[in-house]
C-alpha cells in the first residue's frame, strides 16, 4: 500500500522531471526511455554521452 509520504515524493520527483523536460525538450526521449528501464545509471550515462556529443 502506498502511503502519503510516498505519494508526495513521487509528485515532487515528477514535477522536477517535468521542469527538466520543459528546459531541454530535445532530451525528452532519453529521459522517458531511462525512466521506463528503471535504471538511473543508464539514464545518466545516456545524458552524459548526449552532452559530450553536443559540446563537440
mmCIF file as Biopython writes it, N, C-alpha, C and O atoms, coordinates in Angstrom:
data_model
#
loop_
_atom_site.group_PDB
_atom_site.id
_atom_site.type_symbol
_atom_site.label_atom_id
_atom_site.label_alt_id
_atom_site.label_comp_id
_atom_site.label_asym_id
_atom_site.label_entity_id
_atom_site.label_seq_id
_atom_site.pdbx_PDB_ins_code
_atom_site.Cartn_x
_atom_site.Cartn_y
_atom_site.Cartn_z
_atom_site.occupancy
_atom_site.B_iso_or_equiv
_atom_site.auth_seq_id
_atom_site.auth_asym_id
_atom_site.pdbx_PDB_model_num
ATOM 1   N N  . UNK A ? 1  ? 0.838  -1.175 0.000   1.0 0.0 1  A 1 
ATOM 2   C CA . UNK A ? 1  ? 0.000  0.000  0.000   1.0 0.0 1  A 1 
ATOM 3   C C  . UNK A ? 1  ? 0.886  1.243  0.000   1.0 0.0 1  A 1 
ATOM 4   O O  . UNK A ? 1  ? 1.894  1.293  0.705   1.0 0.0 1  A 1 
ATOM 5   N N  . UNK A ? 2  ? 0.515  2.224  -0.776  1.0 0.0 2  A 1 
ATOM 6   C CA . UNK A ? 2  ? 1.280  3.454  -0.884  1.0 0.0 2  A 1 
ATOM 7   C C  . UNK A ? 2  ? 0.803  4.416  0.197   1.0 0.0 2  A 1 
ATOM 8   O O  . UNK A ? 2  ? -0.394 4.646  0.367   1.0 0.0 2  A 1 
ATOM 9   N N  . UNK A ? 3  ? 1.771  4.971  0.924   1.0 0.0 3  A 1 
ATOM 10  C CA . UNK A ? 3  ? 1.381  5.931  1.943   1.0 0.0 3  A 1 
ATOM 11  C C  . UNK A ? 3  ? 1.530  7.362  1.418   1.0 0.0 3  A 1 
ATOM 12  O O  . UNK A ? 3  ? 2.036  7.582  0.318   1.0 0.0 3  A 1 
ATOM 13  N N  . UNK A ? 4  ? 1.090  8.309  2.207   1.0 0.0 4  A 1 
ATOM 14  C CA . UNK A ? 4  ? 1.070  9.711  1.802   1.0 0.0 4  A 1 
ATOM 15  C C  . UNK A ? 4  ? 2.470  10.238 1.515   1.0 0.0 4  A 1 
ATOM 16  O O  . UNK A ? 4  ? 2.653  11.041 0.600   1.0 0.0 4  A 1 
ATOM 17  N N  . UNK A ? 5  ? 3.453  9.796  2.281   1.0 0.0 5  A 1 
ATOM 18  C CA . UNK A ? 5  ? 4.833  10.248 2.108   1.0 0.0 5  A 1 
ATOM 19  C C  . UNK A ? 5  ? 5.374  9.806  0.740   1.0 0.0 5  A 1 
ATOM 20  O O  . UNK A ? 5  ? 6.063  10.575 0.069   1.0 0.0 5  A 1 
ATOM 21  N N  . UNK A ? 6  ? 5.065  8.578  0.333   1.0 0.0 6  A 1 
ATOM 22  C CA . UNK A ? 6  ? 5.498  8.076  -0.975  1.0 0.0 6  A 1 
ATOM 23  C C  . UNK A ? 6  ? 4.860  8.868  -2.109  1.0 0.0 6  A 1 
ATOM 24  O O  . UNK A ? 6  ? 5.515  9.181  -3.103  1.0 0.0 6  A 1 
ATOM 25  N N  . UNK A ? 7  ? 3.589  9.189  -1.956  1.0 0.0 7  A 1 
ATOM 26  C CA . UNK A ? 7  ? 2.879  9.946  -2.984  1.0 0.0 7  A 1 
ATOM 27  C C  . UNK A ? 7  ? 3.474  11.343 -3.121  1.0 0.0 7  A 1 
ATOM 28  O O  . UNK A ? 7  ? 3.672  11.823 -4.237  1.0 0.0 7  A 1 
ATOM 29  N N  . UNK A ? 8  ? 3.757  11.993 -2.011  1.0 0.0 8  A 1 
ATOM 30  C CA . UNK A ? 8  ? 4.355  13.329 -2.040  1.0 0.0 8  A 1 
ATOM 31  C C  . UNK A ? 8  ? 5.730  13.286 -2.696  1.0 0.0 8  A 1 
ATOM 32  O O  . UNK A ? 8  ? 6.077  14.181 -3.467  1.0 0.0 8  A 1 
ATOM 33  N N  . UNK A ? 9  ? 6.507  12.265 -2.397  1.0 0.0 9  A 1 
ATOM 34  C CA . UNK A ? 9  ? 7.829  12.109 -3.001  1.0 0.0 9  A 1 
ATOM 35  C C  . UNK A ? 9  ? 7.723  11.909 -4.504  1.0 0.0 9  A 1 
ATOM 36  O O  . UNK A ? 9  ? 8.487  12.497 -5.271  1.0 0.0 9  A 1 
ATOM 37  N N  . UNK A ? 10 ? 6.778  11.080 -4.924  1.0 0.0 10 A 1 
ATOM 38  C CA . UNK A ? 10 ? 6.553  10.833 -6.346  1.0 0.0 10 A 1 
ATOM 39  C C  . UNK A ? 10 ? 6.144  12.114 -7.055  1.0 0.0 10 A 1 
ATOM 40  O O  . UNK A ? 10 ? 6.658  12.418 -8.131  1.0 0.0 10 A 1 
ATOM 41  N N  . UNK A ? 11 ? 5.223  12.868 -6.462  1.0 0.0 11 A 1 
ATOM 42  C CA . UNK A ? 11 ? 4.753  14.115 -7.073  1.0 0.0 11 A 1 
ATOM 43  C C  . UNK A ? 11 ? 5.892  15.120 -7.217  1.0 0.0 11 A 1 
ATOM 44  O O  . UNK A ? 11 ? 5.984  15.809 -8.233  1.0 0.0 11 A 1 
ATOM 45  N N  . UNK A ? 12 ? 6.752  15.209 -6.218  1.0 0.0 12 A 1 
ATOM 46  C CA . UNK A ? 12 ? 7.882  16.135 -6.265  1.0 0.0 12 A 1 
ATOM 47  C C  . UNK A ? 12 ? 8.850  15.725 -7.376  1.0 0.0 12 A 1 
ATOM 48  O O  . UNK A ? 12 ? 9.316  16.569 -8.141  1.0 0.0 12 A 1 
ATOM 49  N N  . UNK A ? 13 ? 9.146  14.450 -7.461  1.0 0.0 13 A 1 
ATOM 50  C CA . UNK A ? 13 ? 10.051 13.951 -8.493  1.0 0.0 13 A 1 
ATOM 51  C C  . UNK A ? 13 ? 9.466  14.179 -9.881  1.0 0.0 13 A 1 
ATOM 52  O O  . UNK A ? 13 ? 10.178 14.600 -10.792 1.0 0.0 13 A 1 
ATOM 53  N N  . UNK A ? 14 ? 8.182  13.905 -10.047 1.0 0.0 14 A 1 
ATOM 54  C CA . UNK A ? 14 ? 7.510  14.104 -11.323 1.0 0.0 14 A 1 
ATOM 55  C C  . UNK A ? 14 ? 7.573  15.573 -11.742 1.0 0.0 14 A 1 
ATOM 56  O O  . UNK A ? 14 ? 7.799  15.874 -12.914 1.0 0.0 14 A 1 
ATOM 57  N N  . UNK A ? 15 ? 7.376  16.480 -10.798 1.0 0.0 15 A 1 
ATOM 58  C CA . UNK A ? 15 ? 7.422  17.912 -11.088 1.0 0.0 15 A 1 
ATOM 59  C C  . UNK A ? 15 ? 8.835  18.321 -11.540 1.0 0.0 15 A 1 
ATOM 60  O O  . UNK A ? 15 ? 8.981  19.128 -12.457 1.0 0.0 15 A 1 
ATOM 61  N N  . UNK A ? 16 ? 9.859  17.771 -10.903 1.0 0.0 16 A 1 
ATOM 62  C CA . UNK A ? 16 ? 11.233 18.087 -11.285 1.0 0.0 16 A 1 
ATOM 63  C C  . UNK A ? 16 ? 11.553 17.571 -12.683 1.0 0.0 16 A 1 
ATOM 64  O O  . UNK A ? 16 ? 12.223 18.252 -13.458 1.0 0.0 16 A 1 
ATOM 65  N N  . UNK A ? 17 ? 11.084 16.386 -13.004 1.0 0.0 17 A 1 
ATOM 66  C CA . UNK A ? 17 ? 11.303 15.816 -14.340 1.0 0.0 17 A 1 
ATOM 67  C C  . UNK A ? 17 ? 10.572 16.652 -15.384 1.0 0.0 17 A 1 
ATOM 68  O O  . UNK A ? 17 ? 11.097 16.905 -16.468 1.0 0.0 17 A 1 
ATOM 69  N N  . UNK A ? 18 ? 9.378  17.072 -15.053 1.0 0.0 18 A 1 
ATOM 70  C CA . UNK A ? 18 ? 8.590  17.894 -15.967 1.0 0.0 18 A 1 
ATOM 71  C C  . UNK A ? 18 ? 9.313  19.220 -16.263 1.0 0.0 18 A 1 
ATOM 72  O O  . UNK A ? 18 ? 9.338  19.665 -17.410 1.0 0.0 18 A 1 
ATOM 73  N N  . UNK A ? 19 ? 9.892  19.840 -15.252 1.0 0.0 19 A 1 
ATOM 74  C CA . UNK A ? 19 ? 10.649 21.081 -15.432 1.0 0.0 19 A 1 
ATOM 75  C C  . UNK A ? 19 ? 11.873 20.833 -16.311 1.0 0.0 19 A 1 
ATOM 76  O O  . UNK A ? 19 ? 12.172 21.633 -17.198 1.0 0.0 19 A 1 
ATOM 77  N N  . UNK A ? 20 ? 12.577 19.737 -16.072 1.0 0.0 20 A 1 
ATOM 78  C CA . UNK A ? 20 ? 13.766 19.399 -16.863 1.0 0.0 20 A 1 
ATOM 79  C C  . UNK A ? 20 ? 13.400 19.227 -18.333 1.0 0.0 20 A 1 
ATOM 80  O O  . UNK A ? 20 ? 14.096 19.732 -19.214 1.0 0.0 20 A 1 
ATOM 81  N N  . UNK A ? 21 ? 12.314 18.520 -18.593 1.0 0.0 21 A 1 
ATOM 82  C CA . UNK A ? 21 ? 11.900 18.274 -19.981 1.0 0.0 21 A 1 
ATOM 83  C C  . UNK A ? 21 ? 11.466 19.576 -20.656 1.0 0.0 21 A 1 
ATOM 84  O O  . UNK A ? 21 ? 11.690 19.749 -21.854 1.0 0.0 21 A 1 
ATOM 85  N N  . UNK A ? 22 ? 10.856 20.483 -19.913 1.0 0.0 22 A 1 
ATOM 86  C CA . UNK A ? 22 ? 10.483 21.778 -20.486 1.0 0.0 22 A 1 
ATOM 87  C C  . UNK A ? 22 ? 11.721 22.590 -20.858 1.0 0.0 22 A 1 
ATOM 88  O O  . UNK A ? 22 ? 11.718 23.312 -21.855 1.0 0.0 22 A 1 
ATOM 89  N N  . UNK A ? 23 ? 12.783 22.471 -20.054 1.0 0.0 23 A 1 
ATOM 90  C CA . UNK A ? 23 ? 14.015 23.200 -20.325 1.0 0.0 23 A 1 
ATOM 91  C C  . UNK A ? 23 ? 14.812 22.570 -21.460 1.0 0.0 23 A 1 
ATOM 92  O O  . UNK A ? 23 ? 15.482 23.268 -22.222 1.0 0.0 23 A 1 
ATOM 93  N N  . UNK A ? 24 ? 14.737 21.245 -21.568 1.0 0.0 24 A 1 
ATOM 94  C CA . UNK A ? 24 ? 15.520 20.507 -22.559 1.0 0.0 24 A 1 
ATOM 95  C C  . UNK A ? 24 ? 14.613 19.539 -23.328 1.0 0.0 24 A 1 
ATOM 96  O O  . UNK A ? 24 ? 14.718 18.325 -23.151 1.0 0.0 24 A 1 
ATOM 97  N N  . UNK A ? 25 ? 13.738 20.056 -24.163 1.0 0.0 25 A 1 
ATOM 98  C CA . UNK A ? 25 ? 12.782 19.185 -24.852 1.0 0.0 25 A 1 
ATOM 99  C C  . UNK A ? 25 ? 13.447 18.175 -25.793 1.0 0.0 25 A 1 
ATOM 100 O O  . UNK A ? 25 ? 12.873 17.124 -26.079 1.0 0.0 25 A 1 
ATOM 101 N N  . UNK A ? 26 ? 14.647 18.489 -26.271 1.0 0.0 26 A 1 
ATOM 102 C CA . UNK A ? 26 ? 15.336 17.565 -27.179 1.0 0.0 26 A 1 
ATOM 103 C C  . UNK A ? 26 ? 15.839 16.322 -26.447 1.0 0.0 26 A 1 
ATOM 104 O O  . UNK A ? 26 ? 16.244 15.358 -27.096 1.0 0.0 26 A 1 
ATOM 105 N N  . UNK A ? 27 ? 15.825 16.318 -25.114 1.0 0.0 27 A 1 
ATOM 106 C CA . UNK A ? 27 ? 16.266 15.157 -24.334 1.0 0.0 27 A 1 
ATOM 107 C C  . UNK A ? 27 ? 15.091 14.331 -23.795 1.0 0.0 27 A 1 
ATOM 108 O O  . UNK A ? 27 ? 15.286 13.391 -23.025 1.0 0.0 27 A 1 
ATOM 109 N N  . UNK A ? 28 ? 13.891 14.687 -24.202 1.0 0.0 28 A 1 
ATOM 110 C CA . UNK A ? 28 ? 12.692 14.029 -23.683 1.0 0.0 28 A 1 
ATOM 111 C C  . UNK A ? 28 ? 12.724 12.520 -23.895 1.0 0.0 28 A 1 
ATOM 112 O O  . UNK A ? 28 ? 12.431 11.763 -22.970 1.0 0.0 28 A 1 
ATOM 113 N N  . UNK A ? 29 ? 13.073 12.074 -25.096 1.0 0.0 29 A 1 
ATOM 114 C CA . UNK A ? 29 ? 13.080 10.633 -25.386 1.0 0.0 29 A 1 
ATOM 115 C C  . UNK A ? 29 ? 14.089 9.885  -24.534 1.0 0.0 29 A 1 
ATOM 116 O O  . UNK A ? 29 ? 13.812 8.776  -24.078 1.0 0.0 29 A 1 
ATOM 117 N N  . UNK A ? 30 ? 15.253 10.474 -24.314 1.0 0.0 30 A 1 
ATOM 118 C CA . UNK A ? 30 ? 16.277 9.829  -23.489 1.0 0.0 30 A 1 
ATOM 119 C C  . UNK A ? 30 ? 15.778 9.672  -22.057 1.0 0.0 30 A 1 
ATOM 120 O O  . UNK A ? 30 ? 15.937 8.613  -21.450 1.0 0.0 30 A 1 
ATOM 121 N N  . UNK A ? 31 ? 15.176 10.725 -21.522 1.0 0.0 31 A 1 
ATOM 122 C CA . UNK A ? 31 ? 14.677 10.685 -20.147 1.0 0.0 31 A 1 
ATOM 123 C C  . UNK A ? 31 ? 13.548 9.663  -20.012 1.0 0.0 31 A 1 
ATOM 124 O O  . UNK A ? 31 ? 13.539 8.873  -19.067 1.0 0.0 31 A 1 
ATOM 125 N N  . UNK A ? 32 ? 12.615 9.671  -20.931 1.0 0.0 32 A 1 
ATOM 126 C CA . UNK A ? 32 ? 11.486 8.735  -20.859 1.0 0.0 32 A 1 
ATOM 127 C C  . UNK A ? 32 ? 11.971 7.291  -20.962 1.0 0.0 32 A 1 
ATOM 128 O O  . UNK A ? 32 ? 11.508 6.433  -20.210 1.0 0.0 32 A 1 
ATOM 129 N N  . UNK A ? 33 ? 12.895 7.011  -21.882 1.0 0.0 33 A 1 
ATOM 130 C CA . UNK A ? 33 ? 13.417 5.643  -22.008 1.0 0.0 33 A 1 
ATOM 131 C C  . UNK A ? 33 ? 14.171 5.227  -20.749 1.0 0.0 33 A 1 
ATOM 132 O O  . UNK A ? 33 ? 14.052 4.083  -20.309 1.0 0.0 33 A 1 
ATOM 133 N N  . UNK A ? 34 ? 14.939 6.134  -20.168 1.0 0.0 34 A 1 
ATOM 134 C CA . UNK A ? 34 ? 15.661 5.824  -18.935 1.0 0.0 34 A 1 
ATOM 135 C C  . UNK A ? 34 ? 14.720 5.536  -17.780 1.0 0.0 34 A 1 
ATOM 136 O O  . UNK A ? 34 ? 14.985 4.644  -16.973 1.0 0.0 34 A 1 
ATOM 137 N N  . UNK A ? 35 ? 13.638 6.270  -17.691 1.0 0.0 35 A 1 
ATOM 138 C CA . UNK A ? 35 ? 12.665 6.037  -16.623 1.0 0.0 35 A 1 
ATOM 139 C C  . UNK A ? 35 ? 11.921 4.728  -16.831 1.0 0.0 35 A 1 
ATOM 140 O O  . UNK A ? 35 ? 11.615 4.030  -15.865 1.0 0.0 35 A 1 
ATOM 141 N N  . UNK A ? 36 ? 11.629 4.391  -18.073 1.0 0.0 36 A 1 
ATOM 142 C CA . UNK A ? 36 ? 10.942 3.122  -18.362 1.0 0.0 36 A 1 
ATOM 143 C C  . UNK A ? 36 ? 11.813 1.941  -17.979 1.0 0.0 36 A 1 
ATOM 144 O O  . UNK A ? 36 ? 11.316 0.930  -17.484 1.0 0.0 36 A 1 
ATOM 145 N N  . UNK A ? 37 ? 13.125 2.069  -18.209 1.0 0.0 37 A 1 
ATOM 146 C CA . UNK A ? 37 ? 14.048 0.975  -17.902 1.0 0.0 37 A 1 
ATOM 147 C C  . UNK A ? 37 ? 14.314 0.866  -16.410 1.0 0.0 37 A 1 
ATOM 148 O O  . UNK A ? 37 ? 14.813 -0.154 -15.934 1.0 0.0 37 A 1 
ATOM 149 N N  . UNK A ? 38 ? 13.980 1.922  -15.671 1.0 0.0 38 A 1 
ATOM 150 C CA . UNK A ? 38 ? 14.175 1.939  -14.223 1.0 0.0 38 A 1 
ATOM 151 C C  . UNK A ? 38 ? 15.648 1.763  -13.844 1.0 0.0 38 A 1 
ATOM 152 O O  . UNK A ? 38 ? 15.964 1.147  -12.826 1.0 0.0 38 A 1 
ATOM 153 N N  . UNK A ? 39 ? 16.534 2.302  -14.663 1.0 0.0 39 A 1 
ATOM 154 C CA . UNK A ? 39 ? 17.963 2.179  -14.423 1.0 0.0 39 A 1 
ATOM 155 C C  . UNK A ? 39 ? 18.579 3.579  -14.474 1.0 0.0 39 A 1 
ATOM 156 O O  . UNK A ? 39 ? 18.829 4.121  -15.550 1.0 0.0 39 A 1 
ATOM 157 N N  . UNK A ? 40 ? 18.818 4.150  -13.296 1.0 0.0 40 A 1 
ATOM 158 C CA . UNK A ? 40 ? 19.343 5.518  -13.226 1.0 0.0 40 A 1 
ATOM 159 C C  . UNK A ? 40 ? 20.727 5.642  -13.848 1.0 0.0 40 A 1 
ATOM 160 O O  . UNK A ? 40 ? 21.036 6.662  -14.463 1.0 0.0 40 A 1 
ATOM 161 N N  . UNK A ? 41 ? 21.564 4.616  -13.696 1.0 0.0 41 A 1 
ATOM 162 C CA . UNK A ? 41 ? 22.907 4.686  -14.276 1.0 0.0 41 A 1 
ATOM 163 C C  . UNK A ? 41 ? 22.826 4.793  -15.792 1.0 0.0 41 A 1 
ATOM 164 O O  . UNK A ? 41 ? 23.572 5.557  -16.404 1.0 0.0 41 A 1 
ATOM 165 N N  . UNK A ? 42 ? 21.934 4.038  -16.393 1.0 0.0 42 A 1 
ATOM 166 C CA . UNK A ? 42 ? 21.752 4.069  -17.839 1.0 0.0 42 A 1 
ATOM 167 C C  . UNK A ? 42 ? 21.245 5.437  -18.277 1.0 0.0 42 A 1 
ATOM 168 O O  . UNK A ? 42 ? 21.703 5.973  -19.286 1.0 0.0 42 A 1 
ATOM 169 N N  . UNK A ? 43 ? 20.314 6.000  -17.535 1.0 0.0 43 A 1 
ATOM 170 C CA . UNK A ? 43 ? 19.754 7.308  -17.856 1.0 0.0 43 A 1 
ATOM 171 C C  . UNK A ? 43 ? 20.835 8.376  -17.827 1.0 0.0 43 A 1 
ATOM 172 O O  . UNK A ? 43 ? 20.969 9.150  -18.775 1.0 0.0 43 A 1 
ATOM 173 N N  . UNK A ? 44 ? 21.604 8.426  -16.750 1.0 0.0 44 A 1 
ATOM 174 C CA . UNK A ? 44 ? 22.632 9.454  -16.628 1.0 0.0 44 A 1 
ATOM 175 C C  . UNK A ? 44 ? 23.781 9.225  -17.608 1.0 0.0 44 A 1 
ATOM 176 O O  . UNK A ? 44 ? 24.387 10.182 -18.089 1.0 0.0 44 A 1 
ATOM 177 N N  . UNK A ? 45 ? 24.077 7.973  -17.900 1.0 0.0 45 A 1 
ATOM 178 C CA . UNK A ? 45 ? 25.102 7.677  -18.897 1.0 0.0 45 A 1 
ATOM 179 C C  . UNK A ? 45 ? 24.673 8.187  -20.270 1.0 0.0 45 A 1 
ATOM 180 O O  . UNK A ? 45 ? 25.474 8.769  -21.001 1.0 0.0 45 A 1 
ATOM 181 N N  . UNK A ? 46 ? 23.408 7.966  -20.615 1.0 0.0 46 A 1 
ATOM 182 C CA . UNK A ? 46 ? 22.882 8.447  -21.894 1.0 0.0 46 A 1 
ATOM 183 C C  . UNK A ? 46 ? 22.906 9.970  -21.962 1.0 0.0 46 A 1 
ATOM 184 O O  . UNK A ? 46 ? 23.267 10.545 -22.989 1.0 0.0 46 A 1 
ATOM 185 N N  . UNK A ? 47 ? 22.518 10.621 -20.864 1.0 0.0 47 A 1 
ATOM 186 C CA . UNK A ? 47 ? 22.538 12.087 -20.844 1.0 0.0 47 A 1 
ATOM 187 C C  . UNK A ? 47 ? 23.960 12.624 -20.940 1.0 0.0 47 A 1 
ATOM 188 O O  . UNK A ? 47 ? 24.203 13.618 -21.624 1.0 0.0 47 A 1 
ATOM 189 N N  . UNK A ? 48 ? 24.901 11.972 -20.258 1.0 0.0 48 A 1 
ATOM 190 C CA . UNK A ? 48 ? 26.303 12.397 -20.337 1.0 0.0 48 A 1 
ATOM 191 C C  . UNK A ? 48 ? 26.850 12.231 -21.748 1.0 0.0 48 A 1 
ATOM 192 O O  . UNK A ? 48 ? 27.526 13.122 -22.263 1.0 0.0 48 A 1 
ATOM 193 N N  . UNK A ? 49 ? 26.560 11.101 -22.370 1.0 0.0 49 A 1 
ATOM 194 C CA . UNK A ? 49 ? 27.018 10.883 -23.745 1.0 0.0 49 A 1 
ATOM 195 C C  . UNK A ? 49 ? 26.420 11.914 -24.687 1.0 0.0 49 A 1 
ATOM 196 O O  . UNK A ? 49 ? 27.101 12.417 -25.580 1.0 0.0 49 A 1 
ATOM 197 N N  . UNK A ? 50 ? 25.160 12.224 -24.489 1.0 0.0 50 A 1 
ATOM 198 C CA . UNK A ? 50 ? 24.482 13.213 -25.330 1.0 0.0 50 A 1 
ATOM 199 C C  . UNK A ? 50 ? 25.120 14.593 -25.157 1.0 0.0 50 A 1 
ATOM 200 O O  . UNK A ? 50 ? 25.275 15.332 -26.129 1.0 0.0 50 A 1 
ATOM 201 N N  . UNK A ? 51 ? 25.488 14.940 -23.922 1.0 0.0 51 A 1 
ATOM 202 C CA . UNK A ? 51 ? 26.082 16.258 -23.678 1.0 0.0 51 A 1 
ATOM 203 C C  . UNK A ? 51 ? 27.488 16.326 -24.276 1.0 0.0 51 A 1 
ATOM 204 O O  . UNK A ? 51 ? 27.903 17.393 -24.728 1.0 0.0 51 A 1 
ATOM 205 N N  . UNK A ? 52 ? 28.216 15.235 -24.290 1.0 0.0 52 A 1 
ATOM 206 C CA . UNK A ? 52 ? 29.551 15.221 -24.883 1.0 0.0 52 A 1 
ATOM 207 C C  . UNK A ? 52 ? 29.483 15.426 -26.394 1.0 0.0 52 A 1 
ATOM 208 O O  . UNK A ? 52 ? 30.317 16.118 -26.977 1.0 0.0 52 A 1 
ATOM 209 N N  . UNK A ? 53 ? 28.478 14.813 -27.017 1.0 0.0 53 A 1 
ATOM 210 C CA . UNK A ? 53 ? 28.293 14.951 -28.465 1.0 0.0 53 A 1 
ATOM 211 C C  . UNK A ? 53 ? 27.884 16.386 -28.791 1.0 0.0 53 A 1 
ATOM 212 O O  . UNK A ? 53 ? 28.342 16.941 -29.790 1.0 0.0 53 A 1 
ATOM 213 N N  . UNK A ? 54 ? 27.042 16.988 -27.975 1.0 0.0 54 A 1 
ATOM 214 C CA . UNK A ? 54 ? 26.552 18.340 -28.222 1.0 0.0 54 A 1 
ATOM 215 C C  . UNK A ? 54 ? 27.656 19.383 -28.112 1.0 0.0 54 A 1 
ATOM 216 O O  . UNK A ? 54 ? 27.630 20.393 -28.814 1.0 0.0 54 A 1 
ATOM 217 N N  . UNK A ? 55 ? 28.628 19.142 -27.230 1.0 0.0 55 A 1 
ATOM 218 C CA . UNK A ? 55 ? 29.704 20.107 -26.994 1.0 0.0 55 A 1 
ATOM 219 C C  . UNK A ? 55 ? 30.671 20.135 -28.151 1.0 0.0 55 A 1 
ATOM 220 O O  . UNK A ? 55 ? 31.220 21.191 -28.465 1.0 0.0 55 A 1 
ATOM 221 N N  . UNK A ? 56 ? 30.893 19.022 -28.785 1.0 0.0 56 A 1 
ATOM 222 C CA . UNK A ? 56 ? 31.878 18.918 -29.865 1.0 0.0 56 A 1 
ATOM 223 C C  . UNK A ? 56 ? 31.483 19.662 -31.062 1.0 0.0 56 A 1 
ATOM 224 O O  . UNK A ? 56 ? 32.212 19.668 -32.054 1.0 0.0 56 A 1 
#
